[in-house]
Amino acid sequence: MKKNNEIKKVVLAYSGGLDTSITIPWLKENYGCEVIAVVGNVGQDDELEGLEEKAIQTGASKIFIEDLTDEFVEDFVFETLKAGAKYEGKYLLGTSFARPVIAKRLVEIAHREGADAIAHGCTGKGNDQVRFELAVKAFDPDMEIIAPWRTWELKSREDEIEYAKERNIPLPMKEDNIYSEDRNIWHVSHEGLDLEYPDTEPNYDNFLKMSVSPENAPNTPTYVTISFEKGIPVAVNGEKMSGKNIIKVLNKVGGENGVGIDDIIENRLVGMKVRGVYENPGGAILYKAHEILESITLDGDTQHYKDVVSVEFANVVYNGKWFSPLREALSAFVNKTQETVTGEVKLKLYKGNIINAGVTSPYSLYNEEFATFGEDGVYDQHDSQGFVNLYSLSTKVQSMMKKKLKNNSMTGNTL
């Protein structure tokens, strides 16, 4: 580990939020180093406004705002969507898979600029420190990493606000509304304040950014049709568009109908339970559509085993191991399963609900002749007798053994 005075240039993962806003002056005060701010644009929209001016004013020597949106969507979001991965069955991993794509670019810029270290504003209680640092180490195992939250004297958001005021750093939020939020094209997460109390119902009007509450959604349903090719969404309502534009369109229509709002208590990697509210309007729609399409295009054995893989895939991504052999191996399996996941899914959106309204695929394994309750000419119901007899044989033998033991005990016989 380098000493403070040996670090001359630091690349900082910069968002312009409270943590990173004060990290620039803190690094300069404690390391006497040059600070280069790097913003990973993964679709956080208006949060990017004014960042260049703010970073320079607070002491950065330069700032890079890198558009990573297409790479993020195509190489991270859709890879996870194909896996059907949801952490603990609910969380659509919006923050989890944004960190590795940003960290990858941090290392690239650090090498290009000749930086001695990479810094981030993640707290010691969170998962993001792991995600950032594992990704950095995957591309440069020798890179020095600075995490101010582990060493500085500031212990709370209130301390940070006071630190910022003393240095005339503009605050990115109102002091009485300092929810901890993370936003990208895929989601918005909200933590802190009243959400720290699990017995409290959230007041969505206070913080929702992409959505309306289900109660405030329209009284009439909205229909949307999504087309997939090999598990990847390629069109909405018949109109082909890029991946990021598909998400934008579905975020809008989903948000208007109050879908994809999840109030979750999750188990962090560091061991504590935390509560957050996640907005995933477009993501919720895509996951539901993909799930429905798989239900008619995957055979039963593959579908059931993929459910197991999805759980492990979500754990790997949540725990920061995107750039790992296991994640790559899981993706290889997932991609094999997606070869026939092509077709169209129609959904009805209504007051927070996403309802199946029809699915078609040229690879459909659903056969109406076999499935019908009416008369058919392809299924001989007499065949099922032999199947049931063989399938139930182990159960029958077990029952016969129990019956024999019971009879022996009643007659006094012993084995």
PATOR-549798 format. One record per residue (C-alpha): residue in one letter; x, y, z. Coordinates in steps of 0.001 Angstrom, whole numbers, padded with zeros to 6 digits, always signed. Layout:
<rs>
AXYZ;...
</rs>
This chain:
<rs>
M+000000+000000+000000;K+001332+003401-000975;K+001737+006158+001578;N-000405+009260+001240;N+002458+011388-000066;E+003258+008791-002745;I-000132+009181-004397;K+000039+012068-006829;K-002971+011472-009074;V-006317+009843-008262;V-009199+008878-010526;L-012479+009267-008643;A-015761+007533-009470;Y-017855+010703-009436;S-021632+011087-009407;G-022068+014596-008024;G-024014+013219-005071;L-023256+014083-001480;D-020540+011468-000941;T-018467+012161-004045;S-019046+015929-003881;I-017051+016120-000684;T-014568+013407-001671;I-012750+015700-004110;P-011703+018293-001489;W-011100+015545+001072;L-008659+013767-001239;K-006826+016996-001971;E-006631+017916+001706;N-005449+014481+002862;Y-003302+013321-000055;G-002271+016597-001683;C-003026+014890-004979;E-004563+015768-008327;V-008128+014448-008645;I-009641+013408-011952;A-013409+012897-011790;V-014964+010179-013945;V-018715+009941-014435;G-020102+006724-015862;N-023235+007682-017799;V-025481+004649-017496;G-028647+006576-018198;Q-029133+008762-015125;D-030520+011568-017328;D-030800+014979-015645;E-028452+013967-012831;L-025616+014597-015298;E-026489+018280-015686;G-023908+020659-014267;L-021499+017938-013150;E-018573+019229-015194;E-018743+022705-013688;K-019337+021365-010190;A-016418+018930-010269;I-013987+021607-011426;Q-015270+024138-008886;T-014774+021666-006036;G-011177+020930-007014;A-011020+018333-009783;S-008336+018993-012405;K-010512+017507-015135;I-013643+015428-015574;F-014604+012678-017990;I-018290+011981-018591;E-018318+008615-020332;D-021436+007382-022162;L-021627+003709-021184;T-025365+003305-021729;D-025305+001014-024769;E-022597-001200-023275;F-024456-001285-019969;V-027757-002327-021543;E-026469-004811-024100;D-023646-006484-022156;F-024942-006330-018584;V-028696-005654-018357;F-029800-007982-021149;E-027350-010701-020089;T-029017-010664-016672;L-032519-010450-018152;K-031868-013569-020241;A-030890-015357-017036;G-034119-014257-015342;A-031951-013349-012362;K-033593-011621-009402;Y-031731-011335-006134;E-033770-013041-003402;G-036568-013394-005930;K-037355-009666-006074;Y-034469-007280-006745;L-033737-006697-010436;L-030072-005858-009719;G-030168-002291-011031;T-027243-001025-008953;S-025395-004334-008890;F-024600-004636-012575;A-024036-000900-013115;R-020924-000892-010917;P-018727-003285-012935;V-019210-001439-016235;I-018271+001856-014530;A-015286+000308-012736;K-013992-001116-016012;R-013908+002381-017502;L-012279+003802-014347;V-009345+001451-014816;E-009059+002328-018506;I-008901+006057-017715;A-006555+005526-014759;H-004118+003757-017070;R-004451+006408-019752;E-003930+009281-017289;G-001142+007614-015349;A-003061+007640-012065;D-001655+006146-008884;A-005031+005177-007392;I-008765+004876-007925;A-011186+006263-005334;H-014881+005691-004720;G-017485+007100-002354;C-019029+003818-001210;T-019708+003349+002490;G-018228+000538+004531;K-021717-000796+005173;G-022689-001279+001552;N-022333-003747-001291;D-021003-001244-003821;Q-017526-001139-002288;V-017214-004834-003114;R-018611-004463-006630;F-016311-001580-007527;E-013190-003060-006037;L-013618-006591-007396;A-014091-005132-010872;V-011032-002889-010500;K-008925-005842-009358;A-010157-007903-012309;F-008531-005415-014698;D-005616-004232-012564;P-004809-006292-009461;D-002100-003837-008414;M-004136-000638-008579;E-004317+001276-005289;I-007905+001839-004095;I-008952+004657-001769;A-012262+004392+000087;P-012666+007542+002243;W-015684+006236+004155;R-013403+003682+005828;T-010956+006246+007132;W-012376+009745+007324;E-013741+011366+010458;L-017239+011808+009032;K-019730+009374+010543;S-023108+010364+009092;R-024932+012214+006330;E-025261+015155+008707;D-021473+015254+009146;E-021073+015250+005373;I-023506+018123+004971;E-021622+020171+007568;Y-018318+019376+005847;A-019777+020554+002524;K-021123+023794+004042;E-017739+024656+005548;R-016200+024444+002074;N-019069+026097+000201;I-019832+022919-001748;P-023384+023043-003144;L-025576+020250-001825;P-027220+018014-004430;M-030404+017607-002377;K-032604+019300+000214;E-031329+018746+003719;D-034691+017434+004919;N-035020+014989+002024;I-031730+013115+001889;Y-032886+009707+000724;S-029929+007718-000521;E-030731+007200-004200;D-029104+005545-007167;R-030411+006051-010685;N-029659+004652-014099;I-031633+003753-017211;W-032801+000514-015565;H-033960+001675-012141;V-034069+004130-009271;S-033347+002915-005744;H-034397+004727-002560;E-033050+004102+000951;G-032884+005951+004252;L-035142+008277+006297;D-038557+006675+006975;L-037648+003668+004833;E-035260+002534+007576;Y-038306+001520+009633;P-039891-001673+008253;D-043188-001037+010058;T-043707+002199+008089;E-045675+002388+004854;P-043743+004439+002297;N-045222+007710+001108;Y-044494+007280-002584;D-045391+010889-003333;N-042257+011926-001423;F-039699+010174-003582;L-040873+008302-006694;K-038971+009478-009780;M-039998+007188-012643;S-043441+006074-011569;V-046778+006997-010098;S-048241+004982-007266;P-050697+002274-008377;E-053550+004250-006799;N-052780+007199-009065;A-052464+005133-012244;P-055144+005363-014976;N-058461+003574-014494;T-058173+001940-017910;P-055525-000657-018849;T-052682-000121-021299;Y-051606-002905-023661;V-048033-003363-024845;T-046450-006009-027089;I-042763-006910-026822;S-040828-008886-029424;F-037809-011014-028510;E-035069-012662-030549;K-033047-015300-028694;G-034073-013856-025351;I-033240-010243-026208;P-036012-007633-026600;V-035876-006090-030079;A-039196-004265-030600;V-042118-002664-028790;N-045554-002704-030412;G-043946-003872-033632;E-041409-001039-033811;K-037791-002167-033804;M-035479-000042-031680;S-032229-000164-029734;G-032050-001805-026348;K-031755+001470-024459;N-034740+002952-026316;I-036832-000124-025539;I-036114+000401-021851;K-036929+004117-022097;V-040271+003446-023815;L-041231+000769-021296;N-040105+002926-018366;K-042507+005607-019549;V-045534+003385-020135;G-044784+001261-017082;G-044241+004271-014845;E-047524+005793-015963;N-049297+002593-014901;G-047540+002222-011542;V-045824-001081-012320;G-042455-002260-011072;I-042413-000609-007632;D-040822-003025-005150;D-040511-002466-001412;I-037809-004927-000403;I-035920-005962+002717;E-032757-007592+001388;N-029721-009306+002858;R-026595-007341+002046;L-023334-009119+001369;V-021814-007501+004470;G-024369-009272+006660;M-027079-006759+007542;K-030661-006502+006393;V-031652-003247+004715;R-034851-001879+003268;G-035156-000144-000057;V-037805+000841-002558;Y-036886+000159-006160;E-038524+001552-009277;N-038184-000798-012229;P-041137-000079-014534;G-039448-001102-017780;G-037467-003873-016142;A-040531-005429-014528;I-042306-005488-017893;L-039340-007105-019653;Y-038845-009729-016959;K-042523-010669-017036;A-042616-010858-020835;H-039407-012899-020980;E-040705-015292-018332;I-043958-015821-020252;L-042119-016425-023532;E-039828-018981-021894;S-042851-020819-020532;I-043793-021936-024057;T-040342-022213-025641;L-038271-024107-023038;D-038787-027797-022309;G-039685-028628-018735;D-036301-030005-017644;T-034400-027007-018994;Q-036910-024536-017581;H-036706-026064-014110;Y-032911-026242-014103;K-032661-022688-015388;D-034636-021583-012308;V-031744-022933-010208;V-029156-021198-012395;S-031098-017910-012172;V-030758-017876-008396;E-027004-018437-008541;F-026599-015908-011361;A-028359-013278-009223;N-026151-014052-006224;V-022974-013769-008305;V-024022-010408-009772;Y-025283-009017-006456;N-022033-009995-004755;G-019871-008141-007266;K-018453-011093-009204;W-019512-010071-012704;F-015978-010500-014054;S-015587-014054-012799;P-015293-017495-014425;L-018505-018591-012729;R-020563-015728-014155;E-019150-016405-017604;A-019961-020110-017290;L-023501-019371-016124;S-023964-016993-019058;A-022812-019728-021443;F-025553-022009-020128;V-028119-019227-020262;N-027247-018326-023856;K-027750-021949-024902;T-031241-021911-023376;Q-032123-018724-025263;E-031683-020123-028778;T-035448-020656-029121;V-036678-017794-026904;T-038054-015849-029858;G-041583-014502-030226;E-044051-011873-029088;V-045672-011286-025720;K-048693-009054-025168;L-049180-007619-021691;K-051908-005641-019968;L-050702-002974-017538;Y-053234-001910-014942;K-052708-000119-011619;G-049408-001771-010705;N-050247-005126-012284;I-048619-006785-015293;I-051048-009306-016781;N-050432-011855-019512;A-052572-011030-022558;G-051162-013556-025040;V-047905-015071-026325;T-046773-016520-029647;S-043554-018105-030872;P-042436-020127-033891;Y-040653-022357-031352;S-043690-022903-029137;L-043787-026291-027419;Y-047405-025783-026442;N-049508-028227-028479;E-053250-027631-028294;E-054094-031134-029464;F-052256-032692-026528;A-053319-030099-023963;T-057051-029899-024769;F-059732-031107-022375;G-061867-031840-025422;E-061690-034828-027729;D-058373-035377-029490;G-056810-037928-031796;V-053215-037852-030560;Y-053351-038933-026932;D-054460-042390-025781;Q-055515-042022-022173;H-055173-045784-021639;D-051379-045331-021910;S-051333-043387-018662;Q-052234-046468-016600;G-048868-048138-017146;F-047059-044850-016601;V-048786-044251-013275;N-048112-047844-012148;L-044381-047505-012829;Y-044110-043958-011496;S-045808-044913-008241;L-043825-048144-007736;S-041414-046736-005146;T-044303-045228-003196;K-046152-048548-003342;V-043128-050544-002094;Q-042613-048070+000773;S-046254-048391+001780;M-046087-052215+001601;M-043074-052204+003950;K-044873-049993+006485;K-047972-052173+006298;K-045889-055322+006904;L-044181-053782+009950;K-047537-052742+011382;N-049005-056212+010906;N-045970-057832+012534;S-046218-055554+015558;M-049908-056395+015979;T-049296-060172+015822;G-046146-060110+017952;N-043925-061243+015137;T-040416-059787+014915;L-038099-059501+011975;
</rs>
